[in-house]
């Protein structure tokens, strides 16, 4: 069984700028310093994103499930997250920019 936890972060930035950053799925290493590399295979829903966490922190493999520019939403599922010594087999996240 999966637990669901909502995390909300309010930024003092126009929503258009936040959406522009988040919707570019291959640039997370630019916005998040702890992500060392971010590579994408494919485009839009179904694309695979591979990330490496800095300082040997692990790897993340994401599948982009949906990008809805009208609602400013992106849905992502992870089939393999190996962070430090922990391994999560499945994880999903949604981002909604208001």
CORWOWO-V859449 format. One record per backbone hydrogen bond with DSSP energy under -0.5 kcal/mol. CO is the residue of the C=O (numbers start at 1). NH is the residue of the N-H. Records with the same first field share a line. If there is no record, write none. Layout:
BEGIN
CO->NH, NH
END
This chain:
BEGIN
9->11
11->13
14->17, 18
15->19
16->20
17->21
18->22
19->23
20->24
23->25
24->27
27->30, 31
28->32
31->33
32->35
34->36, 54
37->52
39->50
40->42
41->48
44->47
47->64
48->41
49->62
50->39
51->60
52->36, 37
53->57, 58
54->57
57->84
58->53
59->82
60->51, 62
61->79, 80
62->49
63->65, 77
64->46
66->75
67->69
68->72, 73
72->97
73->68
74->95
75->65, 66
76->93
77->63, 79
78->91
80->61, 82
81->83, 88
82->59, 84
83->86
86->83
87->89
88->81
91->78
93->76
95->74
96->98
END
